[in-house]
């Protein structure tokens, strides 16, 4: 255990030094590194794929399920995707150094804000090798040092990819310690990393709710948390019928296993007979299991009675809970009580209802007449996302380059002293 | 201990419910509450001052030193100041609900950010009754619920002030639980509060470095930390002599006991003979004790040799350490190693040096040709400040109303679904 602690201290020290020099790195140097890494990956496909094959073989021996194997697997097409994402991130504007709100004060000083990197990020993720490059690219572009800890099943794939990162950094004359990969699979390394507040400025865990909760409970370093998405669509009494059906269907069925999928549909009692029969028919045809409140169950014998647990459940599956509410206040109360603060949408043509919903619903994304499926960094124009925050502190919703930065004050004077 | 835990859970529950309704409170209702509280204080001066006298008597019996007694003391003039600050905060623009960056995406959705309260703030402070009202006003105006925990020596003063807060809230038809004061002086309440992540969204400790560190080490809730201010002024080789002397003198001597006072002066070797003789004379005349590096000591026999410890010390007193450096890189390295990330200033006429300094120095406030004394919420135009953050996460530097908020995404569509 002592040696793991020492390892993290060593990585932390290296990262702090590298992060200091990254602060002043030019946009060009950072972009060159990203493109170098892309080249390295392109030129070392064989090594990467054979390391990945080794991980896959081990995984199959260990009996990993097919979903995990699929996440672990790399092939030429996925490498193309990784290379493409490096190119895209190189093309994004550099958030660092942006100066805003520069204005004069009565004292004569000019004061503004400058966007700056957070420092050193600790990224903890499951056995998905593509995250090694995603996290590298986003941290590097935003001028942050990074310490990466991927899932143990992907260790050989990650090491092979990390060789490309390291070489790409060196070729761009940036410190190879700008990004470091924890090479041990000992879980103690995660514990030490999240405690290392002398070296690490923020932790981003990418994984299921269990992983994120375990990390948060143990962390001394601030954690940008993405817990889960129990997303709601509320069909208001003044909803347009066609929009309501289209949006509610899309929000549930576009993809089941994603955090922005709707898990609970709330319908105003006076809209229920307009929208539910057709929606129930469409969901059923699509194979979605429906679990409803007592009133909802009256609409179809195929609807199972929902239990209390259903309202708090992120199904990530072809299952939907439906509740009929008597007012928008009831809908908002339901969301307050059962939602996870991820994404909620109202369908309404009523100006006052829409305005009230986006004001009072306290979620990272709040929508009017749009599918919750839009809650995504690319759709929002962030270019890329390192995760989605369900926290309120620092950053909410999809976290792009800006979420990896902070703002310091700059003061410009001309010999000004304070009276 | 169990009952303290239950007390915090009860306060936390009340605060959560109140914070939900504060989210939708109008600017007018919040301002009315602030003005009501001011009236209450004005109308209950006798009760407040007699409660304060009781605290003062207890404090003197306990042998509190004169600085602590001074902070604890209220009189009519200080009550006037408290009332004035309530009026000022009522006059500030409401940060909540501000929508920015609203723009269309290729998908047709319109996306923007809306500024929202963080939720429930826990404010922990020393025996300074005025903070009870300051914290109340800033949390209320920014739409946050607040749980206040003041120093035990001020408990009767705080309870008397809190009666005014409560009545002011009730008279404005806001929940009396919008702001709550912890009425026990048991220290365990602080421990429970900073662990109560189910109810509290952020903690702001206001006090010395020891208090802040103790709280941070124990907290599960995110803490907006103000540790200390080891602030630097760097006189560059291309500094204007007159500006350099004026700024360095002001930064040290304007007030000694404040966090934005300069504690270490860095001087480029080639500027030393231009600026140091006069500065040393002025500091000495003013009674400032000087501790210098070896080269600095050559300038005057009155300069004491600085020890390693000096470079890391926040004197908060009429003491200054001075180091001569051979380059700006050395100055920045010194700041990196010994600074506290609070405020640093460069004095230079050189465009490139100034630009480099504000880019590379990683402090909450970085200045060119201005005294570090300007690092202050009022000077920056924030209207009021609840503290100064030396963290990098969420908010840096003086924390005003905006620092008590976060931004959520809003998405406006017209029946949009994602392909």
Interface residues (C-beta under 8 A of the other chain):
Chain A: X20 X23 X24 X97 X103 X105 X107 X109 X111 X114 X116 X118 X119 X201 X202 X217 X220 X222 X240 X242 X243 X246 X247 X249 X250 X251 X254 X336 X345 X356 X358 X359 X360 X362 X363 X364 X365 X366 X367 X368 X369 X370 X371 X373 X374 X375 X379 X380 X381 X392 X393 X394 X395 X396 X397 X398 X406 X407 X408 X409 X410 X411 X412 X413 X414 X415 X416 X417 X418
Chain B: X20 X23 X24 X97 X103 X105 X107 X109 X111 X114 X116 X118 X119 X201 X202 X217 X220 X222 X240 X242 X243 X246 X247 X249 X250 X251 X254 X336 X345 X356 X358 X359 X360 X362 X363 X364 X365 X366 X367 X368 X369 X370 X371 X373 X374 X375 X379 X380 X381 X392 X393 X394 X395 X396 X397 X398 X406 X407 X408 X409 X410 X411 X412 X413 X414 X415 X416 X417 X418
